Amino acid sequence: MLERYVGMAKPTNLMSFLMSTVVGAVLWSSLLMAVGDPFDTLLYPLLLIALGAILAALNPRDTWRWALGVVVGEVAAFMVFVASGRGGPLWIVGLMYVLPFGLLVWAGSWIVVLFGRE
């Protein structure tokens, strides 16, 4: 859908997954540095929904791939944070929050898929 406007080709399935993984890791890391804990800010769920919509505009097929990639990227960034010794005693709870928040990416991507049909 977006390639019609910006003149670029649709990313492949593997590229879509890798792109969402990198974006998820960058989002988690940047929010972690900015606010301390991404779950404590209203900005985090809003960014996840917007991220899903943006990624689905690039490739509206198989929207589950976006959510899975973002979750994998966030878990990878989260585990690097925990391995550095800054995770604290509740890091397991934080890890359990990542999956439900990943559903927000999927919801954001479905907004584009449902309302972006021609």
C-alpha atoms as one frame of an Amber mdcrd trajectory, in Angstrom:
protein
   0.000   0.000   0.000   2.697   2.517   0.994   4.976   1.613  -1.925   2.474
   3.255  -4.261   3.202   6.588  -2.587   6.926   6.398  -1.911   8.016   4.255
  -4.860   9.624   1.399  -2.957   9.194  -2.349  -3.246   7.419  -4.413  -0.601
   9.810  -6.012   1.872  10.089  -9.796   1.859   8.729 -11.840   4.757  12.179
 -12.325   6.306  13.026  -8.668   5.872   9.698  -7.709   7.471  10.426  -9.875
  10.492  14.002  -8.609  10.857  12.910  -4.996  10.462  10.284  -5.317  13.177
  12.793  -7.100  15.446  15.290  -4.264  15.138  12.588  -1.632  15.600  11.302
  -3.431  18.715  14.774  -3.566  20.251  15.418   0.098  19.468  12.031   1.141
  20.869  12.573  -0.794  24.099  16.139   0.473  24.551  15.306   4.097  23.823
  12.317   4.151  26.183  14.389   2.393  28.826  17.018   5.112  28.628  14.466
   7.954  28.472  11.919   7.032  31.156  13.453   4.141  33.088  10.725   1.528
  32.637   8.668   1.520  29.432   5.671  -0.048  31.193   5.357   2.991  33.469
   4.555   5.449  30.717   1.431   5.953  28.613   3.699   6.636  25.673   4.742
   2.961  25.402   1.351   1.461  24.408   0.645   4.370  22.090   4.009   3.911
  20.382   3.354   0.191  19.973   0.009   0.797  18.270   1.552   3.442  16.007
   4.489   1.138  15.276   2.142  -1.659  14.214   0.276   0.717  11.918   3.474
   2.019  10.327   4.932  -1.444   9.809   1.670  -2.768   8.363   1.614   0.128
   5.905   4.918  -1.208   4.591   3.693  -4.803   4.330   0.044  -5.527   5.195
   0.372  -9.307   4.723   0.684 -11.567   7.765   0.388  -8.911  10.454   1.331
 -11.440  13.155   4.896 -11.218  11.830   5.148  -7.587  12.951   4.008  -8.328
  16.481   6.261 -11.371  16.782   9.266  -9.457  15.492   8.713  -6.567  17.886
   8.305  -8.982  20.828  11.501 -10.842  19.874  13.387  -7.551  19.597  12.069
  -6.286  22.913  12.889  -9.554  24.683  16.417  -9.480  23.247  16.950  -5.885
  24.411  15.368  -6.722  27.767  17.673  -9.702  28.283  20.734  -7.587  27.481
  19.508  -5.107  30.093  19.016  -7.880  32.680  22.384  -9.480  31.865  24.090
  -6.151  32.518  22.920  -6.390  36.141  20.384  -3.567  36.047  17.251  -5.715
  35.862  16.289  -5.658  39.527  14.253  -8.302  41.353  11.080  -7.926  39.258
  12.608  -8.558  35.834  10.543 -11.759  35.402   7.348  -9.726  35.772   8.614
  -7.272  33.164   9.354 -10.133  30.810   5.790 -11.415  31.209   4.440  -7.963
  30.264   6.164  -7.986  26.885   3.803 -10.505  25.227   0.509  -8.749  26.058
   2.001  -5.445  24.954   3.053  -7.151  21.718  -0.631  -7.639  20.989  -0.886
  -3.847  20.718   1.462  -3.968  17.724  -0.801  -6.570  16.139  -3.863  -4.395
  16.871  -2.165  -1.367  15.329  -1.318  -3.318  12.215  -4.905  -4.533  11.905
  -6.133  -0.946  11.995  -4.223  -0.328   8.766  -5.297  -3.627   7.230  -9.002
  -3.121   7.960  -9.264   0.570   7.158  -6.639   0.713   4.440  -8.369  -1.648
   2.029  -9.281  -0.227  -1.297
